[in-house]
Amino acid sequence: MVIQERLQTKVSKTCDVLVCGGGFAGISAALAAARMGSRVVLLEREYMLGGLGTAGLITIYLPLCDGMGRQVSFGIAEELLRLSISMGWEAKYPENWLDSDDPAGRNENTKRFQVRYNAQLFAMLAEELLLKEGVEILYGTYAVSAARENDKIQAVIVENKSGRQAICAKSYVDATGDCDIAHFAGAPTANFKQGNILAAWYYFANETGYNLQPLGASDVPDSERASSKKQVKLLVDRRFTGLDGEEISQLVCLSHKATMADIQKKRMDNAAVMPVTLATIPQLRMTRKIVGEYELKESERHTHFADSVGMVSNWKKRGPVYEVPFGTLYNKTVKNLIVAGRCTSVDETMWDVMRVIPCCAVTGQAAGTAAAMTDDFNGLEIEKLQDELQKQGVILHESEL
Ligand SMILES: Cc1cc2nc3c(=O)[nH]c(=O)nc-3n(C[C@H](O)[C@H](O)[C@H](O)COP(=O)(O)OP(=O)(O)OC[C@H]3O[C@@H](n4cnc5c(N)ncnc54)[C@H](O)[C@@H]3O)c2cc1C
């Protein structure tokens, strides 16, 4: 059965740049666009910023360095890392990066430039920063559709307490993590083939304080499975696309069940153990991505890309450095749409590298800066974007390190 709806949707807001999704990618994009002088609206379906990195309780800011002693991700990626621990950190602290200028203390045997932070503090600090930079934040606002006219998005349709409305912008940043806006606008996208394993990261308290319990360790990509001796201990024998409402609800219930079982087990040894937070967004690593003008491959380590917009490292291995081509952030079929975060155009193995927080901040800064400069990403003069990013402190090429 189909219900025929007749909709006339009021335009409630206009702006220069509409950033959809307030995870690390969206925060970075909104910050970059606002600092370029754009009127920016950031919409977020939850009531806090940070996405998986706060509401999802994933509080490990993976490395900005290559593991061999060189920092490779700069700009907002570093600013957000420092912001995340500006009121204190959790667990290990990389003093060789944060308190020392001595390069000798940074090599293949020393700590990598990564931190653990408090989710709630970061969410409030990020909000404060964005408001200070003039970003308008719309919480509780779900993007549900996109109105497209020819090869441009005319409006993103949203729903919140005020009902259904349209927001019009010159350019749009899809930082939903799931590539929702690209999907709604009819840009080519691809789904994660392997499927997500169940994760159930939560915090518990005991006599010594509160502790992160990461249940459901990282997966081994299909491409590495045959050659890898690594075994993944699954919480449930099932995989999840993360793109179906019913399936996501089942995933959340299974995640709660795994948390409860773990808590009960811990409480048998120590009755003081209590859960203190549950994730309020589903812990999905990879779901849907844009099919961009370029697809970055994991094998393209140490490759020079003329259109690089920044660099990322590999959190799993010391050594690899990847320049991020601008072509991974857009598809020319929808001219005024750019993506950032865990839905950029990469191959399946690179996806597992590119989805993590520092990489999301790197692509967010590039996308937000570009969105402030143009409403036609295919026509953007890449050198001008690169000049801007360099002024913001981003290093574009490995040869410049
Ligand atoms: C179990 C697990 C462990 C991980 N471990 C680590 C780790 O140790 N370190 C690390 O750095 N990374 C880790 N990651 C990956 C990392 O947390 C995320 O990939 C990264 O935070 C993604 O950032 P993002 O901004 O691209 O997307 P998200 O954090 O997913 O943010 C997207 C935001 O958009 C909002 N949104 C989505 N759809 C809509 C819509 N239609 N309308 C409005 N708002 C919308 C969401 O509410 C969310 O706030 C892990 C991920 C998982 C699941």
The ligand as a Tripos MOL2 file, in Angstrom:
@<TRIPOS>MOLECULE
LIG
   53    58     1     0     0
SMALL
NO_CHARGES

@<TRIPOS>ATOM
      1 C1         32.5410    0.8000   17.2220 C.3       1 LIG1
      2 C2         33.3610    1.8920   16.6110 C.ar      1 LIG1
      3 C3         34.6570    2.1160   17.0260 C.ar      1 LIG1
      4 C4         35.4080    3.1530   16.4910 C.ar      1 LIG1
      5 N1         36.6420    3.4050   16.9840 N.ar      1 LIG1
      6 C5         37.2830    4.5410   16.6360 C.ar      1 LIG1
      7 C6         38.4330    4.9910   17.3390 C.ar      1 LIG1
      8 O1         38.9010    4.3300   18.2800 O.2       1 LIG1
      9 N2         38.9970    6.1790   16.9710 N.ar      1 LIG1
     10 C7         38.5360    6.9060   15.9120 C.ar      1 LIG1
     11 O2         39.1270    7.9590   15.6060 O.2       1 LIG1
     12 N3         37.4520    6.4940   15.2310 N.ar      1 LIG1
     13 C8         36.7940    5.3650   15.5950 C.ar      1 LIG1
     14 N4         35.6410    5.0100   14.9680 N.ar      1 LIG1
     15 C9         35.1900    5.7650   13.8060 C.3       1 LIG1
     16 C10        34.7370    7.1710   14.1390 C.3       1 LIG1
     17 O3         34.1600    7.2440   15.4170 O.3       1 LIG1
     18 C11        33.6900    7.6850   13.1510 C.3       1 LIG1
     19 O4         33.8290    7.1280   11.8850 O.3       1 LIG1
     20 C12        33.7910    9.1880   13.0400 C.3       1 LIG1
     21 O5         33.5860    9.7480   14.3150 O.3       1 LIG1
     22 C13        32.7620    9.6470   12.0130 C.3       1 LIG1
     23 O6         32.6230   11.0480   12.0030 O.3       1 LIG1
     24 P1         31.6050   11.7000   10.9820 P.3       1 LIG1
     25 O7         31.4890   13.1190   11.3800 O.co2     1 LIG1
     26 O8         31.9970   11.3960    9.5780 O.co2     1 LIG1
     27 O9         30.2510   10.9110   11.1710 O.3       1 LIG1
     28 P2         29.3270   10.7070   12.4530 P.3       1 LIG1
     29 O10        30.1080   10.7490   13.6950 O.co2     1 LIG1
     30 O11        28.4980    9.5240   12.1420 O.co2     1 LIG1
     31 O12        28.4340   12.0180   12.4390 O.3       1 LIG1
     32 C14        27.3330   12.1770   11.5980 C.3       1 LIG1
     33 C15        26.3540   13.0800   12.3120 C.3       1 LIG1
     34 O13        25.2590   13.3300   11.4480 O.3       1 LIG1
     35 C16        24.0420   13.1220   12.1230 C.3       1 LIG1
     36 N5         23.0970   12.6460   11.1010 N.ar      1 LIG1
     37 C17        23.1290   11.5020   10.4060 C.ar      1 LIG1
     38 N6         22.1310   11.4580    9.5110 N.ar      1 LIG1
     39 C18        21.4780   12.6270    9.6420 C.ar      1 LIG1
     40 C19        20.3630   13.1780    8.9720 C.ar      1 LIG1
     41 N7         19.7390   12.5350    7.9760 N.pl3     1 LIG1
     42 N8         19.9180   14.3960    9.3550 N.ar      1 LIG1
     43 C20        20.5290   15.0760   10.3670 C.ar      1 LIG1
     44 N9         21.6090   14.6000   11.0370 N.ar      1 LIG1
     45 C21        22.0810   13.3880   10.6560 C.ar      1 LIG1
     46 C22        24.3390   12.0810   13.1860 C.3       1 LIG1
     47 O14        23.4640   12.2060   14.2820 O.3       1 LIG1
     48 C23        25.7840   12.4290   13.5570 C.3       1 LIG1
     49 O15        25.8530   13.3500   14.6220 O.3       1 LIG1
     50 C24        34.8590    3.9780   15.4770 C.ar      1 LIG1
     51 C25        33.5610    3.7500   15.0520 C.ar      1 LIG1
     52 C26        32.7980    2.7390   15.6170 C.ar      1 LIG1
     53 C27        31.3880    2.5430   15.1730 C.3       1 LIG1
@<TRIPOS>BOND
     1     1     2 1
     2     2     3 ar
     3     2    52 ar
     4     3     4 ar
     5     4     5 ar
     6     4    50 ar
     7     5     6 ar
     8     6     7 ar
     9     6    13 1
    10     7     8 2
    11     7     9 ar
    12     9    10 ar
    13    10    11 2
    14    10    12 ar
    15    12    13 ar
    16    13    14 ar
    17    14    15 1
    18    14    50 ar
    19    15    16 1
    20    16    17 1
    21    16    18 1
    22    18    19 1
    23    18    20 1
    24    20    21 1
    25    20    22 1
    26    22    23 1
    27    23    24 1
    28    24    25 2
    29    24    26 1
    30    24    27 1
    31    27    28 1
    32    28    29 2
    33    28    30 1
    34    28    31 1
    35    31    32 1
    36    32    33 1
    37    33    34 1
    38    33    48 1
    39    34    35 1
    40    35    36 1
    41    35    46 1
    42    36    37 ar
    43    36    45 ar
    44    37    38 ar
    45    38    39 ar
    46    39    40 ar
    47    39    45 ar
    48    40    41 1
    49    40    42 ar
    50    42    43 ar
    51    43    44 ar
    52    44    45 ar
    53    46    47 1
    54    46    48 1
    55    48    49 1
    56    50    51 ar
    57    51    52 ar
    58    52    53 1
@<TRIPOS>SUBSTRUCTURE
     1 LIG1         1 GROUP 0 **** ****
